[in-house]
């Protein structure tokens, strides 16, 4: 089963750090976040990748040439202005009957084998991993009189679930694939057709939308691979950072071609 990773966007919210660099090549702990994403999959046995490139596809190709040789990696230039759904459609010929897909800027300790098992059990053509909404603000717990009982700093809101990537698709999902935008067009269309199921993930997950996010993620992997490499135990919502192990680790690979692009 191949894994398609969307890595063609400009990353305008991370400007100016993405002025000459695709956002998936922004560094987390001195290594492009794209490598961390790929390592999540490779360490669970999914090491056959399609990188849907766009903006500065040449840099994605250079990055791919430096990856571990045991990984199979194909880079497809899907165009600079293509939408997320359009990028997947342009990679259709490189995908099998079933495939995994995710964003090149989101890290999560997702149990991929459990995700695939869930997908196969419901029998429809698409599965999206959902996570509780991370609140950007602190929330108040108060009574009728206005007295504050507790203050929660940026909690996860378990009554709202959001798209975290980490998809599973069947080829027949293309029967309902209309529009250029995955989030605005394709996923709502699949849901309307009864073809989309959500896999609830309560463990670690964080997207890198801004440079501040990159710094926060970097702080989590100063002494290890990062919590996204450690599958959560039952009921865990914040797995501990793993110690160094014999697995493929981002710390074992430092890109040489990308250093000159900073």
C-alpha positions in Angstrom: 0.0 0.0 0.0 1.5 3.3 -1.1 1.4 6.5 0.9 0.7 9.8 -0.9 1.9 12.9 0.9 0.7 16.4 -0.1 3.8 18.6 -0.2 3.1 21.1 -2.9 1.7 24.2 -1.1 3.5 27.5 -0.5 2.7 27.7 3.2 1.8 31.4 3.2 1.0 31.4 7.0 4.6 30.5 7.6 6.0 33.4 5.5 8.8 34.6 5.2 10.3 31.2 6.1 8.5 29.6 3.1 9.5 32.4 0.7 11.9 30.1 -1.2 11.1 26.8 0.5 8.1 24.5 0.4 6.5 24.4 3.9 7.1 20.6 4.2 10.9 21.3 4.1 10.7 23.7 7.0 12.8 22.2 9.8 11.6 20.5 13.0 14.6 19.7 15.2 17.0 20.5 12.3 15.2 18.0 10.0 12.5 18.9 7.4 9.0 18.1 8.9 8.4 16.0 5.7 11.0 13.5 6.9 9.2 13.2 10.3 5.9 12.6 8.5 7.5 9.9 6.3 9.2 8.3 9.3 5.8 7.8 11.1 4.7 5.7 8.1 8.0 3.9 7.5 8.4 2.8 11.1 5.1 1.1 10.9 6.0 -0.7 7.7 4.6 1.7 5.1 7.7 2.8 3.2 6.5 3.2 -0.3 5.8 6.9 -0.9 4.4 9.2 -3.6 5.3 12.9 -2.9 2.8 15.2 -4.6 5.0 18.2 -5.1 4.2 21.6 -6.5 5.9 24.8 -5.3 9.6 24.3 -5.6 9.2 20.7 -6.7 13.0 20.7 -7.5 13.7 21.0 -3.8 11.3 18.2 -3.0 13.2 16.1 -5.6 16.5 16.9 -4.0 15.2 16.0 -0.6 13.9 12.7 -1.9 17.4 11.8 -3.3 18.8 12.0 0.3 16.2 9.6 1.9 17.0 6.2 3.2 17.6 3.8 0.3 15.3 1.2 1.7 12.4 3.6 1.2 10.7 3.7 -2.2 9.9 7.3 -3.2 8.3 8.7 -6.3 8.1 12.5 -6.7 5.3 13.8 -9.0 5.2 17.5 -9.9 1.5 18.3 -9.7 1.9 22.0 -10.5 2.3 25.1 -8.3 -1.3 26.3 -8.3 -3.1 22.9 -8.1 -5.5 22.3 -5.2 -5.1 19.5 -2.7 -7.7 17.3 -4.4 -6.2 18.1 -7.8 -2.8 17.0 -6.6 -4.2 13.6 -5.6 -6.1 13.2 -8.9 -2.8 13.9 -10.8 -1.2 11.1 -8.9 -4.0 8.6 -9.6 -1.8 6.6 -12.0 0.8 6.0 -9.3 -1.7 4.7 -6.7 -3.2 1.2 -6.3 -6.7 0.0 -5.4 -6.1 1.3 -1.8 -3.7 3.9 -0.5 -2.8 6.0 2.4 -2.6 9.8 2.2 -1.7 12.7 4.5 -0.5 16.3 4.7 3.2 17.1 4.7 2.9 19.4 7.7 1.0 17.4 10.3 2.5 15.0 12.9 0.6 12.4 14.8 1.2 9.2 16.8 -1.5 7.4 14.7 -1.6 3.6 14.8 -1.7 3.1 11.0 -2.5 -0.6 11.2 -5.5 0.1 13.4 -6.5 2.9 11.0 -6.4 0.5 8.0 -8.3 -2.1 10.0 -11.0 0.4 10.8 -11.2 1.5 7.2 -11.5 -2.1 5.9 -14.2 -2.9 8.5 -16.6 -0.2 7.4 -16.2 -1.1 3.8 -16.6 2.4 2.3 -14.1 4.2 0.0 -12.6 6.9 2.4 -11.5 7.3 6.0 -10.2 10.5 7.6 -8.5 10.6 10.9 -10.2 13.1 13.3 -8.7 14.7 16.4 -10.3 16.8 19.2 -10.2 20.5 18.3 -7.1 22.2 20.0 -8.4 25.4 21.4 -6.1 28.4 20.7 -7.3 30.0 23.9 -7.7 29.1 27.6 -11.2 28.3 28.7 -13.2 29.0 31.8 -15.2 26.6 33.9 -17.7 28.7 35.9 -21.0 28.6 37.7 -24.3 30.5 37.4 -23.0 33.3 39.6 -19.9 33.9 37.4 -17.5 32.4 39.9 -14.6 30.7 38.0 -13.9 27.2 39.3 -11.2 26.2 37.0 -9.1 27.7 34.2 -7.9 25.3 31.4 -5.0 26.6 29.3 -5.6 25.8 25.6 -7.5 22.5 26.2 -8.5 20.0 23.5 -12.3 20.2 22.9 -13.7 16.7 22.7 -17.1 17.9 21.6 -15.6 19.1 18.3 -13.5 16.9 16.0 -11.4 18.2 13.1 -9.6 16.8 10.0 -6.1 15.6 10.9 -5.2 14.0 7.6 -3.9 10.4 7.9 -6.5 9.2 5.2 -7.2 5.8 3.7 -8.8 5.8 0.2 -10.1 3.2 -2.2 -9.8 3.8 -6.0 -13.6 4.0 -6.2 -13.5 7.2 -4.2 -12.6 8.9 -7.5 -16.2 8.2 -8.5 -17.2 11.0 -6.1 -14.1 13.1 -6.7 -15.2 16.5 -7.9 -13.4 19.8 -7.4 -9.9 21.0 -6.8 -10.0 21.3 -3.0 -9.9 18.2 -0.8 -11.4 19.9 2.2 -14.0 22.1 0.6 -15.1 19.9 -2.3 -14.1 16.2 -2.2 -14.5 15.4 1.5 -18.0 17.0 1.7 -18.9 15.2 -1.5 -17.7 11.8 -0.1 -19.7 12.5 3.1 -22.8 13.3 1.2 -22.5 10.1 -0.8 -22.1 8.1 2.5 -18.6 7.1 1.6 -16.6 8.9 4.3 -15.9 7.5 7.8 -14.0 9.2 10.6 -11.3 7.4 12.7 -11.0 9.0 16.1 -7.4 9.6 17.3 -7.0 10.8 20.9 -3.2 10.6 21.0 -0.6 13.1 20.1 -1.3 15.3 17.0 -0.1 18.7 15.9 0.0 20.6 12.6 2.7 23.0 11.6 0.8 26.0 10.3 3.2 28.8 11.4 6.9 29.2 12.3 5.8 29.3 16.0 4.4 25.8 15.5 7.7 24.7 14.0 9.5 25.9 17.1 7.0 24.2 19.4 7.4 20.9 17.6 11.2 21.3 17.6 11.1 21.6 21.4 9.4 18.2 21.6 12.2 16.3 19.9 15.3 17.8 21.5 16.1 14.6 23.3 14.4 12.0 21.1 12.3 11.2 18.0 9.3 13.3 19.2 6.0 12.1 20.6 4.6 11.5 17.1 6.9 8.4 16.9 5.4 6.8 20.0 2.1 5.1 19.5 -0.3 6.0 22.4 -1.4 3.4 24.8 -5.1 2.8 25.5 -6.7 6.0 26.7 -3.5 8.0 26.4 -3.8 11.5 25.2 -0.2 12.7 25.6 2.3 9.9 25.0 5.8 10.4 26.5 8.7 11.2 24.3 10.4 7.9 23.3 14.1 7.3 24.1 16.5 6.7 21.3 16.0 3.3 19.7 17.1 1.2 16.7 14.3 2.6 14.5 14.8 4.9 11.7 15.0 8.3 13.4 15.0 11.8 12.0 18.2 12.4 13.9 20.0 9.7 11.8 19.4 11.8 8.6 20.4 15.4 8.0 19.8 16.7 4.5 22.8 18.1 2.7 21.2 19.8 -0.3 18.7 21.8 1.7 21.2 23.6 3.9 22.1 26.0 1.0 18.5 27.0 0.5 18.1 28.7 3.9 
